[in-house]
Amino acid sequence: MKKPIDLFNDKINFNCATFEDICKLNESMLGVVDKFMFLDPKRAQSELEKYKVNFEILRQSLGEVEGTFHNVSEFSKLTSYQNELTDINERVSHLVLNPDVIFGPKFGWETTVTSHTVNKNRVALISGQRGCLLTTRGYTTGVHKFTLNVITRTSTCMIGVAPSTVSRSSYNYSSNGFFMNFNDGTLYSGPPYSYSCRTFIGRGIQGGAVVILTLNCEKKTLHYNVDGTEYLGYENLPMTNKLFLAFDNDTTAGSEVELVKVTHGNN
């Protein structure tokens, strides 16, 4: 393996003698890659490429171990590890080619609300009536793209952007924030628009859909892309406060979305 510079004094052991060593190394490298994102991308580029090579070596090693244990009880556990590593490899690949990609577990949905259940910072399930879930980061400048997989949609819920002043225990779509209703594809918002059931995409959002929201703080716009079709949702957004990706609920539990990727810039 390529041993990167130990810039953060993490003292990672790259000598793997056991399967546990491989898993431990994988976890340790992931944390260091996350730290490199705080540096100048150009400065971090060469080190991130080393990590990418190392993740690929681990992927191959896991494949060899899986073949060895193909017919024993450990197989299911090894498959789980390899699936997790595949996800890591994919994110690292995007990271090296595009340093603006948000990487690692530090960014995702907040976990302090009672109306939603969050799994590994990425999957948000509505578990109670009324309440709004925000991401851990909000923005007043730049261009930010949020890619979501809709896993299930069994209730009236909204996706959009909102300030941190939203209520965590009541609905917000008609009082605070800028949303699209998954139930019928209409727009709802608080001031200055105060939309209520405003015709937008003309259909509801069901499980299996891919929804991409692009918040352009410079142009003060919010675009929605639903299964490949682009729509302009909001113009002249007020940018006096940070806007966060927001998942709002008003009726029953059950709807679930996955925050797949967040990128910055015009990517």
matplotlib code that plots the C-alpha trace (Angstrom):
import matplotlib.pyplot as plt

x = [0.0, 0.9, 1.6, 0.3, 1.9, 0.8, -0.2, -2.7, -0.5, -3.1, -0.4, -2.3, -1.0, -0.9, 0.5, -2.5, -2.1, -5.7, -9.2, -9.8, -6.7, -8.2, -11.5, -9.7, -7.5, -10.5, -12.2, -9.0, -8.4, -12.0, -11.5, -8.3, -9.8, -12.5, -9.9, -8.2, -11.4, -10.6, -7.4, -6.9, -8.1, -5.0, -2.8, -4.7, -5.1, -2.0, -2.6, -6.3, -5.1, -3.0, -6.0, -8.0, -5.4, -5.4, -9.2, -9.0, -6.4, -8.7, -11.6, -9.6, -8.5, -12.0, -13.0, -10.3, -11.4, -15.0, -14.1, -12.3, -15.3, -18.0, -19.7, -19.4, -21.4, -19.0, -20.0, -23.0, -20.9, -18.1, -20.6, -21.9, -18.3, -17.7, -20.9, -19.9, -16.5, -18.0, -20.0, -16.8, -14.9, -17.6, -17.5, -13.7, -13.8, -16.1, -14.0, -10.7, -12.3, -14.4, -12.9, -16.2, -18.1, -19.1, -17.6, -17.9, -20.3, -20.0, -22.4, -26.0, -29.3, -29.5, -30.4, -32.1, -35.7, -38.4, -40.5, -37.9, -35.5, -32.1, -29.9, -26.2, -26.8, -28.1, -31.5, -34.3, -37.6, -40.7, -41.5, -44.1, -46.7, -45.5, -41.9, -39.1, -35.7, -32.7, -29.3, -26.3, -25.1, -26.8, -25.7, -26.0, -23.5, -22.5, -24.3, -25.3, -26.9, -28.6, -29.3, -32.1, -33.5, -37.1, -37.3, -41.0, -43.7, -46.7, -47.7, -48.0, -44.5, -42.4, -38.9, -37.2, -35.0, -35.6, -33.8, -32.9, -35.9, -38.3, -40.4, -39.2, -42.6, -45.1, -45.6, -43.7, -44.6, -47.1, -45.3, -41.5, -39.4, -39.8, -41.1, -42.5, -45.3, -44.4, -48.1, -49.1, -46.0, -47.4, -45.5, -46.0, -44.0, -43.9, -43.3, -42.6, -44.5, -46.9, -47.7, -50.4, -51.0, -49.5, -49.4, -45.8, -44.8, -48.3, -47.8, -46.9, -43.5, -43.5, -40.9, -38.1, -37.9, -34.6, -35.0, -32.2, -32.5, -30.1, -29.9, -28.1, -27.5, -25.9, -29.0, -31.3, -33.1, -34.1, -34.5, -36.0, -34.9, -37.4, -36.3, -34.3, -36.7, -35.7, -38.1, -37.6, -39.3, -38.4, -36.8, -35.6, -35.1, -34.3, -30.7, -30.4, -30.3, -28.7, -30.9, -30.8, -32.1, -35.4, -37.7, -41.1, -44.1, -47.7, -49.6, -48.6, -45.3, -43.7, -42.1, -38.4, -35.6, -31.9, -29.5, -27.1, -24.8, -24.2, -22.0, -20.9, -20.3, -21.8, -21.2]
y = [0.0, 3.6, 5.2, 8.8, 11.5, 11.3, 15.0, 14.6, 12.2, 9.4, 6.7, 4.3, 0.8, -0.2, -3.7, -6.0, -9.6, -10.5, -9.7, -7.5, -5.5, -4.8, -3.6, -1.5, 0.1, 0.8, 2.6, 4.5, 5.7, 7.0, 9.3, 10.7, 11.3, 13.3, 15.5, 16.2, 17.8, 20.7, 21.5, 23.2, 20.6, 21.0, 20.4, 17.3, 15.9, 13.7, 12.3, 11.5, 9.6, 7.4, 6.7, 5.8, 3.3, 1.8, 1.5, -0.4, -2.8, -3.4, -4.1, -6.8, -8.3, -8.5, -10.2, -12.8, -13.4, -13.7, -16.4, -18.4, -18.3, -18.7, -21.6, -20.8, -18.7, -15.7, -15.2, -13.0, -10.8, -10.5, -9.6, -6.8, -5.5, -5.6, -3.8, -1.1, -0.9, -0.6, 2.4, 4.0, 3.3, 5.1, 8.1, 8.3, 8.1, 11.1, 12.9, 12.5, 13.7, 16.4, 17.8, 19.7, 16.5, 16.4, 13.2, 11.2, 10.8, 14.4, 15.7, 14.4, 14.8, 16.1, 13.5, 15.5, 15.5, 13.1, 13.2, 11.5, 8.5, 8.9, 5.9, 6.5, 10.2, 9.5, 7.7, 9.7, 8.0, 9.9, 8.2, 10.6, 13.2, 16.7, 18.0, 19.2, 17.5, 19.6, 18.7, 19.6, 22.3, 25.3, 27.9, 31.6, 31.5, 29.1, 26.5, 23.3, 20.1, 17.5, 14.1, 12.0, 8.5, 8.3, 4.9, 5.0, 7.7, 6.7, 10.0, 13.7, 15.1, 18.0, 18.4, 21.7, 24.2, 26.1, 28.2, 26.7, 28.5, 25.8, 24.0, 20.5, 19.5, 21.1, 21.5, 24.3, 24.0, 26.9, 29.1, 28.7, 27.3, 26.5, 23.1, 20.7, 18.3, 14.7, 13.8, 15.7, 17.7, 21.1, 23.9, 25.1, 27.8, 30.5, 34.2, 36.0, 33.6, 31.8, 29.2, 26.7, 23.8, 25.8, 23.6, 22.6, 19.3, 17.9, 14.5, 12.9, 11.5, 7.8, 5.3, 4.7, 8.3, 10.3, 13.9, 16.4, 19.9, 22.6, 25.6, 28.5, 31.1, 33.4, 33.5, 32.9, 30.0, 26.5, 24.0, 20.5, 17.6, 14.7, 11.5, 13.6, 16.4, 19.9, 22.4, 25.9, 25.9, 29.2, 32.5, 35.5, 33.4, 35.4, 34.7, 36.6, 33.3, 30.0, 27.6, 23.9, 20.9, 20.2, 17.2, 18.3, 16.2, 16.9, 13.6, 10.1, 8.2, 6.0, 8.1, 7.5, 9.2, 8.7, 11.6, 10.0, 12.9, 16.5, 18.5, 22.1, 24.3, 23.6, 19.9]
z = [0.0, -0.4, 2.9, 3.0, 5.0, 8.6, 8.6, 11.5, 13.6, 13.3, 13.4, 11.1, 10.8, 7.2, 7.9, 7.7, 9.0, 9.7, 8.5, 11.5, 10.6, 7.2, 8.6, 11.2, 8.5, 6.4, 9.2, 10.2, 6.6, 6.3, 9.2, 7.8, 4.4, 6.1, 7.7, 4.4, 3.2, 5.5, 3.6, 0.3, -2.2, -4.4, -1.4, -0.4, -3.9, -4.0, -0.5, -1.4, -4.5, -2.2, 0.0, -3.1, -4.2, -0.6, -0.6, -3.9, -2.4, 0.6, -1.8, -3.5, -0.2, 1.0, -2.2, -1.7, 1.9, 0.9, -1.6, 1.2, 3.5, 0.7, 2.3, 6.0, 8.4, 8.1, 4.5, 5.3, 7.5, 4.9, 2.2, 4.5, 4.9, 1.1, 0.4, 2.8, 1.2, -2.2, -1.0, 0.4, -2.8, -4.8, -2.6, -2.6, -6.4, -6.6, -4.0, -5.9, -9.2, -7.5, -4.3, -3.6, -2.7, 1.0, 2.4, 5.6, 8.5, 9.8, 7.3, 7.1, 8.8, 12.4, 14.9, 17.7, 16.5, 17.7, 14.5, 12.4, 12.9, 11.3, 10.3, 9.8, 9.1, 5.6, 5.8, 7.4, 8.3, 9.5, 12.7, 14.2, 13.3, 12.6, 12.8, 10.5, 10.0, 8.8, 7.6, 9.8, 7.5, 6.0, 3.5, 2.5, -0.3, -3.1, -5.1, -3.4, -4.8, -2.7, -4.3, -2.6, -3.1, -2.1, -0.4, 0.5, 0.4, 2.5, 4.0, 3.2, 3.5, 2.1, 0.9, 0.4, 2.2, 5.4, 8.1, 11.5, 13.1, 11.9, 14.5, 15.4, 16.8, 14.4, 10.7, 8.8, 5.2, 5.2, 7.8, 7.5, 4.6, 0.9, 0.0, -2.5, -1.4, -2.2, -2.1, -5.3, -6.4, -5.4, -3.7, -0.1, 1.6, 4.3, 3.6, 1.3, -1.0, 1.3, -1.4, -0.6, -3.0, -5.8, -9.0, -9.8, -11.3, -11.7, -10.0, -6.7, -5.7, -5.1, -3.7, -6.1, -7.4, -7.4, -6.4, -6.8, -5.2, -6.3, -4.0, -5.8, -3.1, -5.6, -7.9, -4.9, -6.6, -5.7, -8.6, -8.3, -10.6, -10.4, -12.2, -14.8, -15.4, -14.1, -12.6, -11.1, -7.8, -6.2, -7.2, -5.1, -2.0, 1.1, 2.0, 5.2, 7.2, 6.4, 4.5, 5.2, 3.3, 5.1, 5.4, 6.8, 7.9, 8.9, 8.8, 9.5, 9.8, 7.2, 4.4, 4.1, 2.1, 1.7, 1.4, -1.2, -2.1, -1.5, -3.9, -4.1, -7.2, -10.6, -10.6]

ax = plt.figure().add_subplot(projection="3d")
ax.plot(x, y, z, "-o")
ax.set_aspect("equal")
plt.show()
